[in-house]
Amino acid sequence: MAETLPLLTGSEVADWIRERIRVGRFVPGQRLVEVDIIRQTGTSRSKVREALQRLEGEGLVQIEEFRGASVKSTSLDEVRQIYRARVALEGICAADFARHGSAEQKASLRDLQAQLDRCVDERSPERFGRLNLEWHRLVVEGSGNRTIAELLKRLNVPIHRLLFESFYDEARLRRANADHQRMVALFLASDAEGAEAAMRDHIGDGFETLSKIESEFYR
C-alpha cells in the first residue's frame, strides 16, 4: 500500500524527499516523478515543484528540460568539497561544544560513546553508522550554532549513502572509534583547542578513507 501523508507544504515535501535520498530510498540518477510524489504525499503539483526547485538549489536534485527532476549524482570531487567544508564547520562546533556544552550533553555523548564501543566489540558496522550520525549531531547541537547545524544538515545528505557497512570494515571501525574516544576525553576536559584539532583530523581521515575505496562507489 502506498504511503499517504497529510497535506504538506513545499518545505515539508522537500524534507520528505531529502530524507528518502539520505536513507537511499531515492538513489542517484533516479527520476523523481511529480505524479508519484503527489500521490504519496497528498500535496499539490505546485508544492512538489517548489520542493524540487528548493532541492535543486541545495544540489541534491537535477532538473532538466523535457526530462524533469532526478536525484543528482555526486562526484568524488564534489564529495571532497563537502568534506573540506565539514572539516571547518565541525571543527568549530567541536571547539564550541567543549567550551559551552552542558554537563548533561557531555554525559549523553559519553553514554553514546559507550554504545559505539559495544558496536566495535560486537562488529556491528550498520548500527555503528547510525550511532555515528547521532554522535556528530549531538556535538553540533551542543555547540549552540544553529546556522552551522543547518548547513551541515544539507551537506551531509549527499554523502550519507556512502557511509554504510562497506565503509566500516573492522579496521576502519576501530580507527574511527578511537578518534571518537579521544574527542570525548577532550570534550569532558573542556579542551576546545584540542577538540577542534581532533575533529578536523577525524573528518579529514574520513575523506581519505573514501578516496582509498573510491572504486566501491564510483564505478
N, C-alpha and C positions, 0 to 999 in steps of 0.2 A: 504494500500500500504506500502511495507517495506521501511524503512528509508534508503536512499542511500547517502553516503558522498563521497567527493573527496578522492583520494588515500592518505592514511595516513601512517606515519612512525610507527615503533614499539612503540615508546614513545607515539605517539598520540593515537594509538589503546589502549594502557594501560590507558591513560586518559579517553578515551571513555568508557571502561569497568568500571573503577573506579567510574566514575560519576553515572553510572547505578546502581552500588552497593550502592553508597551513598544515592540515592533517592529511593531505594527499587525496581527498575525495575528488578534487579537480586538479588535474595534472598538467604540466607544461605542454602547450600545443593543443590542449583540448578546447573545442569550441564551447562558448557559453551562449546557449540558445535562449533568446529572450522569452519565448513561449514556455519553455521548460521552467525557467526561473519564476515566471509569473505564476505558473500552476503550483509550484512548490511553496512559494512564499505568500501567495494570495494577494499580492500587491498589484499596482498598475504598471503598464508599459513605461510610462514616464518616469516612475520611481526606479525601475530596473535600469533604464538608460542613464538616469542620474547616477546610480551606483556604479555602473560600468565606466562612466566618464571619470568618476572620482578615483576608481581603482587604476584607470589608465594613467592618471596624474601621479599615482603612487608608484607606477612602474610594474604593477602586478598583472595588468591586463593590456592586451594589444587590440586596437580597433582598426580594422581595415575596410576600406570601401568595397562594397559588394560581397564581403566575406563575413562581416560582423566582428564580434568580440571573441577572443580566445585567451587562455592563460599564457602569459608571456614566459618564454624560456629564459633561464638565467645563465649567462656565460660565466666561465671561470674568472674572467677579468672583472665582470660585474660583482661576483662574489668577493673578489679581492678588495674592491672599493667599499663594499659593505663592511668587511672585516676591519678595514682601516678606520672607518667611522666608528665602529664598535669599540676599537682599542681606545680611542679618545673618550667617547661618551661613557662607556662603562668604567673606564679608569677614573673619571670624575666622580661617578656615582660611588665607586668603592671608597674613595677618599672621604666623600661626604657621609657615607654610611658609617665609616669608622669614627668620624667626628660627632655626628649628630644622631645616629641610630639609637633608638631607645633600648633599655636593658631587655625589655620584652621581645623586641625584634631580634636582637642579637641571640637571645636564648632560643627563639624559634629557628634561627639559622643553624645554631649548634645542634638542635634536635633533628633538623632536616639533614644535616651532615651525617649524623649517626645512621640515618636511613640509607644515605648514599654509600656509606661504608659497608652496610649489610649487602647492598646490591653488588658490590665488588666481590665480597666473600662468597655470595651465592651465585655469582656470574649471571646477573640479570640485567643485561645491557638495555633492553627496551624500557624497563622500569627506571633504570639509571637515567636514560634520556629524558623521561617525563619529569623526574625529580630535579634533574639538572636545570630544566627550564624554570621550575618553581624556585630553585635556589637563586638563580640570577634575577628573577622577578622580585624576590624578597629584598635583595641588595638594592636594586633600582628603586623600589618603593620606599625602602628605609632611608634612602638618600634625601627624599623630600623634593626631588627635582621633577616636577610633572612634565615640563617641556621635554626633557631628555627621555622620560618614560614613554611619551607619545611617539617620539622619533624612533626609539628602539623597537616599539611595537610594530611599526611599519617596516623597519629594516630587517627584522628577524623573520618575517613571513617567507620571503623568497628562499632563505637558506634552511628553513625548518625541515623541509623534506629530505635534506641531506643528512640530518642528524638522527639517524635511526640505527638499527642493530649493526649494519655493516660498517658504520663509522666507529662504533665502540667494540673493537675486539678486546681481548683480555688485557693486552699491554697498553692500549690506548685508554682503556677504562681506568687502570691503575694510575697512569700518568695524570689523567685529568683529575682524578680524585685526590691525588697528592697535592695538586695545585689548590683544590678546594680546601683541604685540611690546613694548608699553610695560610690561606687567606682568612679562614675562620679564626685562627690564632691571632692574626694581625687585627682583625675587627674587634675581637674581645679585648685586645690590648689598646684599642683606640689609636693604633698606629696608622694615621691617614696616609703618610708618605709611602710607607711600606706596602699598604693595601693597594694604593693606586698602581705602584710599580708591578706588584704581583698580578693584578688584574690585567694590566696591559700585556704582560708576558703570557698570561694564560690565553687571552683572546688571540694573540699573535701565533701562539703554538697551535691553536685550533685551525687557523688557516693553513699553516704549514702542513698539518696532517691532511687536510683536504687536498692540498696541492699534490702530495705524495700518492694519494689514491684517486687522482683525477679520473683515471680510466674507469673507475667504478660508476661514475655519474655522468661523464661527458663522452659518450661513445658516438 
